[in-house]
Amino acid sequence: MTSVPLPPAPGTAGHLSLALANSIVTLPGGLRIDELNSPEDATAWLVSHGLAPEGTGLLSYCQLQLAGLRGDLRETFRSRTEGTAPAPAALDGLNQALTAVPSAAPLHYSPEGGLVRGHIHPLSRVVAHAMAQIAEDAAELLTGPDAGRLASCAAAPCDRFMVRTHARRQWCSERCGARQRANRSYARRLDRARAE
């Protein structure tokens, strides 16, 4: 995984869907960071977010499913922040992830632990269950109390999403804010120099 330390965007700690949407980002100079770049990277992302057990090994097919959900999330979040209708295919993708597996955790019994509740499924279903959790989080984010605070970073070329912590927040990180302030300052100096 190509990694440049980026501070998390506001809201990613509380929303798995936002974390997945922001698992790809464009940095200044056109550098693109993709945390799902390979099956190993996608596995590491799921494990680090508590969506898959250690020792899981995804196949390319699973990586592509997760990346597809990310694309659907990004399109739906983009449409929400711009106040436009989302692409029907993106909504279909989110709805498929929501309904692909049962949402209620069934009861299981073991002599050692007694009755427990949880999904016990083959490894092949790990990604489907993870995607269902992410899609459920997205549905809650898009229709819940944070929906009006969902925004995209105003610092070009950054393309991350965030939940605004206050109404005037425009950037996903201090790094993006500092870059934008520096760009504006440079433009003002350039304008003054041209005016002289």
N, C-alpha and C positions, 0 to 999 in steps of 0.2 A: 504494500500500500504506500503510495507516495504521500508523505505527510508533511504539512506545514502547520505548525501549531497555530490554531485559530481559536480564539475564545468562543465559547458557545453563545449562540444568539439567544436573546431573552425568550423564554418560553420553552426552550428545547428540553430542559430538565423535567418539566411537567407534561410534555406532550411528545410521545414517541413518533407521532406522525410528522411533527415539525423536525425532529431529529433526523428522520429518514429523508424528508424533503431536502434538508440541508446537508445531506451526505455527498452532495456534489456542489461545487462552488467554483466560480471563475474569479481569479485573483488579478490584480494589476499585471499588465504585461501579457495577458491572455492565458496564463497558467491555469489549468483546470485540474482540480483535485477531486477524485472520485473514490469514495470509500467502499464502493461496491465493484471495483475494477476487475476483480477475479473471484472465483468461487471461495478462495481462501480469505480474501478481504471481506466478502459478504458474510462468511461464517463468523469472522472476528467481530463484525459489526453486530450481528445478532447476539453473540455471546456477551459482548460488552454491554448490551442493553437488556440483558436478562431474558432474552426471547428464545434462547437455545442453550442446551446444556454444554458444558465443556466437553470436548471430544467429538462434537458434531462436525461432520464434513459435508458441506453442500456440493452438489454437482452443478455444472454450468447451467442446466435447465432451471434449477432453483435460484441461482444468482440472477438469471434473466427475469424470472417471475418477480423477484424482489425489486429489481431495477425498473420493471414495468409498473409496479405499484408506485414507486417513487415518481415516475413520470406522471402518473394519474394524479398523485397528490400535488405535484408542482403545478400542473395545469389547473386543478381545482382551487388551490390557494391563490394562484395568479388571478384567476377570474374573480375570486372573492375580493382581493385587494383592489382590483380595477373596477369592480362593480358591474361586471359583465356576466353573461351566462357561460357556465363551463361547457366544455366540449362534451357532447353526449357519451363519447367513448371513454372519457375520463371518469364520468359518473358511473358508467357501466363497470369499469374496472374496480372502482371502490366498492360498489355493491356486490360484485362477484366475490371480492375478498371478504366482505362482511358476512356473506351467506354460505361460503364454501365449507365451513365447519360448524358444528353446534356451538352456540355461544354459552350455554349453561354447562358448568363442570359437573359431570356425573359423580355419584358416590361409588367408592371402591372399598373393599374390605381386605385387610391382611391380618393374620393372626398376631403379628408383631405390633402393628400400629392401630388396629381396630378400623373403624370407619374413617375414611378421609375423602375429601372432595378434590378432584383434579382431573385434568386431561391425561390419560395414558394413551399414547398413540405411537405408531411406528415412526421411525426416524423420517420416513418419507413424508409424514404429515407435519413435521416441525415447522416448515416454511409456511404452510397453509394456516396453522394456528398463529404463528407470529404475524402473518399478514392480516388475519382477522382482528387481532388485538390492535394493530396499527390503524386499520381502517375504522375500527370502533372509536379509537381516540380521535381520528380525523373527523368523524361524524359529530362527536361531542364538541370538538374545537370549532367546527364550522357552524354549529347551531346553538352552542352554549354561550355563557357569559363573556368568553374571550373572543367571540367571533368579530365583534366590532373593533377589537384592538389588533387583529391580524394585519400585518403590514409587510411590505418587502423593503429591503434596505435601499436607501436613496443614494448610496455611494456607488457610482459606476466604476468598474464593471461587476461589482458584487451582486450576486443574484440569490442571496439567502433570504429566508422569511423569518419573521419574529413576531412575538406578541409584545406590543408596546407596553412599557412599564409606566409611561406617562404620555399625555397627548402630544407633546412636542418632540418626542423621540423619533428620529428619522433614520438612524443607523443601527446596524446589528451589533456593532462593537465600537469601542473607543478608537480602535485602529482605523475603521472606516470613517468615523467622524473626523479624526485628525487629518486623514488624507483629504477629505472634502474641504475642510477649513484651509488646509495648505494650498489646495488648488484654487480656491476663491481668492485667497490672499495674493497668490501669484498672478491671477488674472487682473486683480485691481492694480497691482504694481505695473503690469504690462500696459493697462489702459492709461494710467497716469503718465508713463514714459512716452506713449504714443501722442498724448495730448500736449506734451511739452514741446 
